[in-house]
């Protein structure tokens, strides 16, 4: 089978891509509006970029009416955000925050999600998240044309909060205890606690 993306409608390209580029980690991003309203939304086009400086990226796509999503509006205004990682116990709660709420309504309040204060940025983190990255905006790169412009948000990681119960006795992260979920195609997800090891040869 061969797909020629130039012959496909954008909505079909999207469905093929999210079915093939898997699993995708989930950035559950908390931000704060200029009026002080906390927003919390999930994004599965997300990954680390480099450790020098420590940088991650995620991609909020512009709405089809041409307006930015609440997360993007907040980050453009404050230049701060938190990326919370999602484990299996938080899966249903994370999914609920994909619902579109009015800009002046907080997902944390609406869905009863406990917040914890961040140390270096204004947006709070999700208290139950196994890992949360406090970030400052580095740049936003826009790709594509309306509707659905991709806004690639690059953030410098200022610090990370790691739950003690996902650590080994040696103080390292145990992937099985972390139990993160990843996005597959459609409504399917996977878990990170099914692993295998392949050793690399040293040269």
N, C-alpha and C positions, 0 to 999 in steps of 0.2 A: 504494500500500500504506500502511496506517495501523496502527500498533501502539498498543494501549491497555495501558499497563503495569499498570494496576490489575487486568487480567484474566489476567496472566501469572504463572507461578510464578517465585520468585526465581532459580532456576537458569537459566531461560530468559531472564529479564531480563539476567542477567550475560552470557550468550552474545551477546545482541544488542548490549549496550553495548560489549563489547570488540571487536566486529566493526565498529562504527560510529565509535567514538572512537579514531581512529588517525591517524598512528602515535603510540605512547606511549613516551616515554623510559624507560629502565630505571635504577632506583636499586639498586645492588648494595651493600647496607648491611652494614658491619662494626660489631660491638658486642662488648662483653666482659661476661661474667657476674660476679657477686660473687666466684665462686671463681677467676676469672682465665681462663676458657675463652673463646676467641674464636669468635664466630658470624659467618657470612657468608651472606646470603640476598638474592635478587632480588625487586624489587617494581616493577610497571609502572603503578600508579596513583601517579604521581610528577611533580612539576614545581616550577619556581620560583614564588614568591609575590610578593615585593617586594624592592627593593634598599635600602629605608630602613625598618628595618635589613635587611641581606641575609638573606633567609629562603627556605627551601625546605620542601616537604612531601612525605610519602609515606604510604601507607596499608597497614599490616599488618592483615588481617582476622582476627578471633578464630576459632579453630578451631571446628568444628561440635560438639565436645563441651563448648564453653564456655570452654576454657582459652586463654590468650594464646600467641601464637607466641613462639619464643625471642627474636627480635629485640626485641619489645615488652617482654618481661620484663626484658631487660638494660637497655634505655633507661629504663624506669621506675625501675630501681635506681640506675643510674649517671648518668643525664641527659646522656650523651655518645654520639656515634656518628659514623661516617664514611660518606658517600655516594660510592661509586666509580662512575664512568661506564664503560660497556661498549662497547668497539670490536669490530670484526669478529674480530680474532685471539683475543679473549677469549670469544666467543659460546658455544662448546661448554663451556668451563669454567664460565661463569656458569650455564648451563642445568643442569649437574651439581649445583650447590649448591642447587637447588630441592628436591632429595631430602631427606626428613625424616630427620635423624639424632638420636640421643639428645641430650638437653640438655647432657650433660657431654662431648660429643665435638665437636671443632673441625672445621668444614668446611675451613679452611685446611690443617690437618694431614692430614685424611682425603683430600683431593684434591690435595695437594702444591702449594698456591698460595703463592707467595712473598709475605711480608708486609714492609711497610716501616713504621718507627716514625712515628707522628704527632708533631707539634710541640706541640700544645696540649691534646690529649685522649688518654685511655688507649687506646681501640681503635686498632689498626693500620690502615693502608690497604693496598690491593692494590698491590704494587710495580709491576706492569705496566699499571695503569689509566692511560689518557691524562689523566684529570682526577680528582681526589679532593677532596671538600669535608669539612673537619673541622667538626663541628657540635656545638652545645650545645642541649639541649632547651629549647624555649620553652613549649610546652603540648601537650596531647593532647586532642583533641575526639572524643568518641564519638558515632557516628551509627548509628541503626538499633537493632534488637532481636535478641536471641539466637535462633537460632544465626547466626554470621557477622557480628557487630557490626564496623563499620568504625572503626578507631582512626586518626584523622588526626593524624599526628605532625608538628608544626611545629618546625623547627630553625633556629637562627641560625647562619649560616655564619661561622666564625671565620677561616678561611683556605682557600685552594685551592692544591693542588699540580698543576702543569700540566707535562706532558712536553715537553721542548724540541723534540722532533722533530715536534710538531704545530703549531709556530709558523711564521709567515712571517718574512721577513728584517726586517720592521718590528716584530716582536714581538707580532703579533696571531695569534689562532687561525685556522688554515686548516681550514675544514669538511671539505675533501676528505681532508686528512691525518688529521683527527680520526677519521673513518670510524666514527662511532657507529652502533649498531644500535637499532632501535625495534621495539616489540611491535605486531603486528597481531592479528587474531582467531585463535583456535585455536593452532596451533603455527607460525604464519607470522611472519616478521620482515622488516624492511626496513633499508636502509642510508642514512646521511645524506650520502653522497658523490655523490648524483644531485640536482643543484640547478638552479635558475633564478633570475633576478633581476627584480624589479619595483620600479622607482623610485617613491618617493612625492613628490607635489607639495608644495612648500613654500607656506605661507599667510602 
